[in-house]
Amino acid sequence: MTPGDGADPALGTPFWPARTAYLLVMADNLRVPEHVVSRELDGETLLLDLENGRYFGLDAVGTRFWELLKVHGSRDVVERALLSEFEVDEPALRRDLDELVAALCERGLLEKA
């Protein structure tokens, strides 16, 4: 694979093009693909992609996002819940969630439902 054909030159693996990741960030309904498993440990969550063996770690807030998303599947519902649970302003939370969702989608750990 070469740059521009959907490959990450550093990893040599396919990734979501930036435009697709942006559209997924804006999508309200997201789901965890079947090939992704997660395990919480001491308030943090470790995600494992069974297709490629790669791990991804979530901090406490990311863990709460993951828990809520698995239950509700709606980014909007999750965002409202996080706003009520954490002392954070809405623009900052939205920006952080955009970055998290984009990173998870680019790695194939989340997808549009």
Secondary structure, 3 states (H helix, E strand, C coil): CCCCCCEECCCCEECCCHHHHHHHHHCCEEECCCCEEEEEECCEEEEEECCCCEEEEECHHHHHHHHHHHHHCEHHHHHHHHHHHCCCCHHHHHHHHHHHHHHHHHCCCCEEC
